[in-house]
Amino acid sequence: MNLATLTMIVLAAGLWSYAWWRRDGSHWRGLLRGWSTLKSTFPLLGLAFIIVGYATVLVPETGLQGWIGSDSGWSGLILALGMGTFIPGGPYVALPLIGTLNDLGIGLGATIALVNGWAGLSLLHAAWELRYLGWRFTAIRWTLTLVFLLLIGSLAQAIFEGVS
Amino acid sequence: MRERTTLILAGVVLLLAVLAWNQGGWEMAGEGLLGGLRTLVRMSPLLVAAFLIAGLIQLFLTQENVSRWLGAESGWRGIFLACASGSLVPGGPFIYYPIAATLFRAGASLGVVVAFVSAKNLWPLVRLPIEFALLGPRLTLIRLAVTLLVPPLLGFLAQGLLGHQSDTIRKSLEP
């Protein structure tokens, strides 16, 4: 068992103990809610991981590294952020795919730009933002976020690229 | 929505399987499928723990609690509270965008609402266990470290540069 799994199990046990200590039945409700989310997203997770398996055997590593790898500079970061905005689906679909692209060697800055593009500037979410907050708000937030996320991707690449 | 996503993903899997079969025969088609399933099995304990943590966090936090904490705060205190609330509020875009619109109509400034939406998008507490499980601790921690200041900075910048637009935007949101 690796450190990540152990950390998550300890955290889950700690939270569950707190829920049990509250003595309001939340320990059972939390278990049921977690189980029901896992059960309903399992087909999605299964399919996402199979896509990950195929991406690993099909995607040419050198091509990807050239486009958005650590040596691709600003154009690679802009492309990664742009690709992130198009990634559909929730975390169960998007994160395994981005994790695979990272394993294929696209570089830390590009991986972070992909996650941030998907999370911060999702085109699917833009429809909700426009509907509830209007075009002025959406334009202001998108412009500022775009600039910041590009800077952040570049910063991550520069500072953390050598950290393992 | 979820059924549609499942169907689209199943179509993508089928397409990729045909591509792999075309490129490397049954061996490559099987390799992709088995590789994916092996990764899923290997990550199962981590995923179960992540879903349990997400389930418990959602139980401890409710939208009502978060909205109450934020209230009608403004200024730098409002922006920091908006970041904390955005990170804690559970639910998808169909929940937090209406909350953001309500905050705006209730008198929150542009910077507060930008900080709230940005924190929900970039640091959602409920998504963290899933991100940790699916992307790994190193990537998750580095992403959090470099995006830590983004929501408050976006809030301050939006307020400083375009805060005078708050009333115009608020009026445009009137039903």
HADDOCK unambig.tbl for C-alpha pairs under 7 A between the chains (distance, minus, plus):
assign (segid A and resid 4 and name CA) (segid B and resid 137 and name CA) 6.34 0.50 0.50
assign (segid A and resid 5 and name CA) (segid B and resid 45 and name CA) 6.96 0.50 0.50
assign (segid A and resid 5 and name CA) (segid B and resid 46 and name CA) 4.97 0.50 0.50
assign (segid A and resid 8 and name CA) (segid B and resid 46 and name CA) 6.70 0.50 0.50
assign (segid A and resid 8 and name CA) (segid B and resid 49 and name CA) 5.85 0.50 0.50
assign (segid A and resid 8 and name CA) (segid B and resid 50 and name CA) 6.58 0.50 0.50
assign (segid A and resid 9 and name CA) (segid B and resid 49 and name CA) 5.52 0.50 0.50
assign (segid A and resid 12 and name CA) (segid B and resid 49 and name CA) 5.87 0.50 0.50
assign (segid A and resid 12 and name CA) (segid B and resid 52 and name CA) 6.36 0.50 0.50
assign (segid A and resid 12 and name CA) (segid B and resid 53 and name CA) 5.17 0.50 0.50
assign (segid A and resid 15 and name CA) (segid B and resid 56 and name CA) 6.97 0.50 0.50
assign (segid A and resid 30 and name CA) (segid B and resid 52 and name CA) 6.88 0.50 0.50
assign (segid A and resid 30 and name CA) (segid B and resid 55 and name CA) 5.11 0.50 0.50
assign (segid A and resid 30 and name CA) (segid B and resid 56 and name CA) 4.51 0.50 0.50
assign (segid A and resid 30 and name CA) (segid B and resid 59 and name CA) 6.31 0.50 0.50
assign (segid A and resid 31 and name CA) (segid B and resid 52 and name CA) 6.08 0.50 0.50
assign (segid A and resid 31 and name CA) (segid B and resid 55 and name CA) 6.87 0.50 0.50
assign (segid A and resid 33 and name CA) (segid B and resid 55 and name CA) 5.17 0.50 0.50
assign (segid A and resid 34 and name CA) (segid B and resid 51 and name CA) 4.91 0.50 0.50
assign (segid A and resid 34 and name CA) (segid B and resid 52 and name CA) 4.52 0.50 0.50
assign (segid A and resid 34 and name CA) (segid B and resid 54 and name CA) 6.65 0.50 0.50
assign (segid A and resid 34 and name CA) (segid B and resid 55 and name CA) 4.29 0.50 0.50
assign (segid A and resid 38 and name CA) (segid B and resid 51 and name CA) 6.26 0.50 0.50
assign (segid A and resid 44 and name CA) (segid B and resid 6 and name CA) 5.68 0.50 0.50
assign (segid A and resid 46 and name CA) (segid B and resid 40 and name CA) 6.86 0.50 0.50
assign (segid A and resid 47 and name CA) (segid B and resid 9 and name CA) 6.31 0.50 0.50
assign (segid A and resid 47 and name CA) (segid B and resid 10 and name CA) 6.50 0.50 0.50
assign (segid A and resid 47 and name CA) (segid B and resid 13 and name CA) 6.93 0.50 0.50
assign (segid A and resid 49 and name CA) (segid B and resid 36 and name CA) 4.75 0.50 0.50
assign (segid A and resid 49 and name CA) (segid B and resid 37 and name CA) 6.54 0.50 0.50
assign (segid A and resid 49 and name CA) (segid B and resid 39 and name CA) 7.00 0.50 0.50
assign (segid A and resid 49 and name CA) (segid B and resid 40 and name CA) 6.17 0.50 0.50
assign (segid A and resid 50 and name CA) (segid B and resid 13 and name CA) 6.88 0.50 0.50
assign (segid A and resid 50 and name CA) (segid B and resid 32 and name CA) 6.87 0.50 0.50
assign (segid A and resid 50 and name CA) (segid B and resid 33 and name CA) 5.42 0.50 0.50
assign (segid A and resid 50 and name CA) (segid B and resid 36 and name CA) 4.18 0.50 0.50
assign (segid A and resid 50 and name CA) (segid B and resid 37 and name CA) 6.19 0.50 0.50
assign (segid A and resid 51 and name CA) (segid B and resid 13 and name CA) 5.76 0.50 0.50
assign (segid A and resid 51 and name CA) (segid B and resid 36 and name CA) 6.96 0.50 0.50
assign (segid A and resid 52 and name CA) (segid B and resid 36 and name CA) 5.88 0.50 0.50
assign (segid A and resid 53 and name CA) (segid B and resid 32 and name CA) 4.43 0.50 0.50
assign (segid A and resid 53 and name CA) (segid B and resid 33 and name CA) 5.94 0.50 0.50
assign (segid A and resid 53 and name CA) (segid B and resid 35 and name CA) 4.90 0.50 0.50
assign (segid A and resid 53 and name CA) (segid B and resid 36 and name CA) 3.92 0.50 0.50
assign (segid A and resid 54 and name CA) (segid B and resid 16 and name CA) 6.35 0.50 0.50
assign (segid A and resid 54 and name CA) (segid B and resid 32 and name CA) 4.21 0.50 0.50
assign (segid A and resid 54 and name CA) (segid B and resid 33 and name CA) 6.62 0.50 0.50
assign (segid A and resid 57 and name CA) (segid B and resid 32 and name CA) 6.03 0.50 0.50
assign (segid A and resid 58 and name CA) (segid B and resid 20 and name CA) 6.63 0.50 0.50
assign (segid A and resid 89 and name CA) (segid B and resid 5 and name CA) 6.95 0.50 0.50
assign (segid A and resid 95 and name CA) (segid B and resid 131 and name CA) 6.84 0.50 0.50
assign (segid A and resid 95 and name CA) (segid B and resid 134 and name CA) 6.03 0.50 0.50
assign (segid A and resid 95 and name CA) (segid B and resid 135 and name CA) 6.39 0.50 0.50
assign (segid A and resid 96 and name CA) (segid B and resid 134 and name CA) 5.73 0.50 0.50
assign (segid A and resid 96 and name CA) (segid B and resid 135 and name CA) 6.87 0.50 0.50
assign (segid A and resid 99 and name CA) (segid B and resid 134 and name CA) 7.00 0.50 0.50
assign (segid A and resid 99 and name CA) (segid B and resid 135 and name CA) 5.24 0.50 0.50
assign (segid A and resid 112 and name CA) (segid B and resid 143 and name CA) 6.06 0.50 0.50
assign (segid A and resid 116 and name CA) (segid B and resid 122 and name CA) 6.87 0.50 0.50
assign (segid A and resid 119 and name CA) (segid B and resid 121 and name CA) 5.35 0.50 0.50
assign (segid A and resid 119 and name CA) (segid B and resid 122 and name CA) 5.97 0.50 0.50
assign (segid A and resid 120 and name CA) (segid B and resid 118 and name CA) 6.77 0.50 0.50
assign (segid A and resid 120 and name CA) (segid B and resid 121 and name CA) 5.15 0.50 0.50
assign (segid A and resid 120 and name CA) (segid B and resid 122 and name CA) 5.88 0.50 0.50
assign (segid A and resid 125 and name CA) (segid B and resid 93 and name CA) 6.43 0.50 0.50
assign (segid A and resid 128 and name CA) (segid B and resid 93 and name CA) 6.51 0.50 0.50
assign (segid A and resid 128 and name CA) (segid B and resid 94 and name CA) 6.82 0.50 0.50
assign (segid A and resid 128 and name CA) (segid B and resid 97 and name CA) 6.74 0.50 0.50
assign (segid A and resid 129 and name CA) (segid B and resid 97 and name CA) 6.18 0.50 0.50
assign (segid A and resid 132 and name CA) (segid B and resid 97 and name CA) 6.11 0.50 0.50
assign (segid A and resid 132 and name CA) (segid B and resid 98 and name CA) 6.02 0.50 0.50
assign (segid A and resid 132 and name CA) (segid B and resid 101 and name CA) 5.99 0.50 0.50
assign (segid A and resid 133 and name CA) (segid B and resid 101 and name CA) 5.77 0.50 0.50
assign (segid A and resid 133 and name CA) (segid B and resid 173 and name CA) 6.70 0.50 0.50
assign (segid A and resid 134 and name CA) (segid B and resid 173 and name CA) 6.96 0.50 0.50
assign (segid A and resid 136 and name CA) (segid B and resid 169 and name CA) 6.64 0.50 0.50
assign (segid A and resid 137 and name CA) (segid B and resid 169 and name CA) 6.83 0.50 0.50
assign (segid A and resid 141 and name CA) (segid B and resid 114 and name CA) 6.37 0.50 0.50
assign (segid A and resid 144 and name CA) (segid B and resid 154 and name CA) 6.68 0.50 0.50
assign (segid A and resid 152 and name CA) (segid B and resid 146 and name CA) 6.26 0.50 0.50
assign (segid A and resid 152 and name CA) (segid B and resid 147 and name CA) 6.89 0.50 0.50
assign (segid A and resid 156 and name CA) (segid B and resid 146 and name CA) 6.53 0.50 0.50
